[in-house]
Amino acid sequence: SQDSPNKLSSWKGTHCCQWKGINCDNVTGHVIKLDLMTPCNIPFRPQQGELLDYLSYNSFGATMDCFPVVAPNISSSLLQLEHLTYLDLSGNNFSGSPIPMFIGSMGHLEYLSLSQASFSGRIPNSLENLKNLYHLDLSFNYYYELQIGLQMNDDISWISKLNSLKHLDLSYVRLNKTHNLFQVLNTLPSLLYLSLYGCGIDNSHIPRYAFQNMTSLVYLDLSWNELHGPIPEAFQNMTSIESL
């Protein structure tokens, strides 16, 4: 919004519920969402010290869209927000740096979006600790200056531990070396949204068991991959599907 650049100017005193960009629970008074979205040309640098020490006792949801910041500035601040439930770093430019390992220790997270943030490298297995996640978006991370993006490990069994997932977007994440993709996805029967758009899955047969347990899917995108073979019979049981 147009007011976004002026939000931090209201962050004075200790009554954080009155600050712009912060919503508090009407009953407990705890901070439940932190929205610091700002235009990309407005620099933002999280501050250290007393501010975050004070806020760390609350339950947070953070939206940090389109901040031209680098990962070290973000990580050193967010480590103190132990009760974070909603974290959106999409639209940032992290200049090809890897996804910070510390995110895997933020066990209260329910919503995590790192979309279009110029992350690269291997996706850390430590994300398996985010047992409460219902929304995970790692899509469209590509750092054009170095022509690098995100890559899944050969074994992605860790994803099967995210039993609460309903939304999983891996668009443009390289999955060409992953050997158990469909086997792992089949362990997520609660998924409603799955996008594997442009993941570099090439010369691959869709196994017969694929999607067998994913009868709740509403959205499925497998486009821009080189899949071949018969269409799995499980597709006929996807009675909730709206987009394929």
N, C-alpha and C positions, 0 to 999 in steps of 0.2 A: 504494500500500500504506500501512498505518498507520505504517510506519517512515519514510515519505518525508520528513516535516518534519524529521526528525533526521539526515538524510544529511549535510548540510553541517557538522554539528558534529564529524564524524569527519575533516574535511579539514584535517589538521594534519601538519606535517612535509613531507618530499619524497617519501615512499613512497606515491605516488598509487594504486598497485595495491591498497592496503589500505583505501582510502577506500570508504565506502558509495556505491553507485550507479555505480561504475566497474568495468569488466571489462577484464582485460589478456590479451593473447595468451600462452599458456603457453610458447611457444618464444621469441619475440622480446622479450616483456615490454612491448611497446607497448600503449598504451591503445587498445582497439578499439571500446568503446561507453561512452557517458556517459548515464546514466539519472537525470534529476533530476525525475521526475514527482512532483507534490505536489498535495494538495487545493487547489481554487480559492481558498479563504479563507486560505491561507497565503502571505503575500507573499514574493517572491524577487527579489533584486537581484544580478545577476552582478557580481563584483568585478574591478577592473582590476589591472594590475601584475604582480607577480612570479608569482602563481599561473598566470595564463594564458600568461605567457612560458615557464614551465616546461613546461606541457602542450602547447604549440604544436608541439613536435617529435614528437608522437605522432600516430597515426592514430585518428581519433575517430568514434564514432557517438553522436549526442546526441538524447535524448528529453526534451523540455521541455513536457510536457502540462499545460495548465490553469494556467499561471502568470499572475497578473494583472499583467503587465509591459507596458511600451510599447516600440515598435520601437527607439528610439535606444539603450536599455540593452542590448538583445540584440545589435544590430549592432556596436557598439563592442567588444564582447567576442569575438564569433565571428570577426571579421576576423583575429584572431591564430591561429585554429585552421586552419592551411592544409591539413591533411591529413584534414579531416573527411570521413567517408564516409556517415554516417547522421545525418540531422537531422530531428527531429520537433518542430515548434512548435505542433502542433494543440491546440485547446482554450484557447489564450490569448486575451486581449482586447487587441488592438492599436488599439482605438478608432477604426477607420476609416482608419488610416494606410495608405499604399501598401506593397506588397511591397518590401523594401529592395533596391536595385540591386546591392549587394555580393554577394548570394547567387549571382548569375550568374558571379562570379569564383571560386567554390568548386569548382574543376574536378574534385576527387576525389569529389564527392558521388555516391552510387549510389541513395540513398533520400532523398526529400524530401517531407515532409507538412506543409502549411500549412493543413490543414482546420479549419474552425470557429474561426478565429482573428480574426475581425472585421477582416480586411484589406479594402481597397477600392481603386478606381481601375483604371488600365490594368495588365495583367500585363506586366512588362518583357520585351522581346525578348532581354535579356541571358541569360535562362535557356537560350538556345540553346547556350551554352558548356558546359553540363553534359552532355557527351557520354557519360558513364558511367552516367547515370541509368537505372535499370530500374523505378523506382516514383516517380510524380509525382501527388500528391493536392492539388488546390487547391479542394476542394469546400466548399460551404456557408459561404462567407464573406459575411456580411451584417452591417452595423452598424446595428442597429435604431434607435438614437437619431437618426441622420441619414438612415435608410432608403437606404443606399448599399451597393453590393457590388462584386465584381470584374467587369471588362469586358475581353474580348479585343479586340485591335486588328482593323481591317478585314482585314489580311493576317496570317495565322498560319503563314506558310511556315517560320518558325523551328522549329516543332515537328518538322518533317520531319528536322531534324538530330539528333534524339534517337533514334538508330537502335537503342539498346539497350532502349527502353521496352517493358515488359511490362504495366504497370499504369498507366492514365491515368484519373483521376477529375476531371471538370470540372463536376460537379453544381452547379447554381445559379450557374455563371459565365455572364454574359450573352454570348451568341454571336449575337445578332440582327443585328449589323452585319458579321459575318464572311462574306466572299464565297467563300472557298476551303476551307471546313471539310472537306467530304467528300473533296476532292481531296488535301488534306494527310494526312488520316487514312489514306488508301489507300497512303501511303508508309511505313506502320508495320506491316509484315507480322508482326512478332514480338509484337504486342499480344495479351495473353490476357484482359485486363480493360479494358472501356471503359464509362464512365458519362457520359452527357450529359443526365442527369435535370434537368428544369426550367431549361433554358438559354435559354428565350425564343426558340427557333427557330420562327418563325411564317410561315405562308403559303409554305412551302418544299416543293418537290418533292424527293424523294430521288433524286438522279441515278442513271442506270442503272449507272454504273460504281462506285457506292458499295459499299464493303466487298469489292470484287473480289479484292483481295490479302490480305484479313484472314481467311484460312481457319483460323487457329489460335485465334480467339476462343473463350473459354469462357464469358464473361459480357458481355452487351451490354444497356444500359439507355438507351432513347430516350424514356422516358415523360415526360409533362407538357410536351410540345412540340406545335406545330401542324404536323405533317408530313402531306403527302398525296401521292397518286400511287401507282402500282403498287409492290408489294414487289420490291426488287431481286432478280434471278435469283441473285446471289451468295450469297443466304441458303441456297440448297440445297447449297452447297459447304461450309458451316460444319459440318462433321461433328463438331467438338469442342465445339460450343455446349451448355451446360448450363442457362443462364438467359438468357431473352430477353424 
